[in-house]
Amino acid sequence: MRKVPITLTLPENVVRDLHLYISRRGISKFVTKAVEERLEATKQKMAVEFREASRDEERNSEIELWDSLSNEGLNEENEY
């Protein structure tokens, strides 16, 4: 996998702890793994929330109503 360098700004105490507990050569791998784990948890949480939202009949009816109105009047010419 191709690696892309980025610049991060972290609190000083976090950087101090990284250097204290993680070898200098292992920091990038450690941060990558931490971010991947947090991203996966976020993806799973969002998937559950999207599924729940898609089952909300009142919400879906409101969306259908707005969708039907969103194109209203687009084929008409304005007389300004």
Secondary structure as UniProt FT lines:
FT   HELIX           12..21
FT   HELIX           24..26
FT   HELIX           27..54
FT   HELIX           57..70
FT   TURN            71..75
//
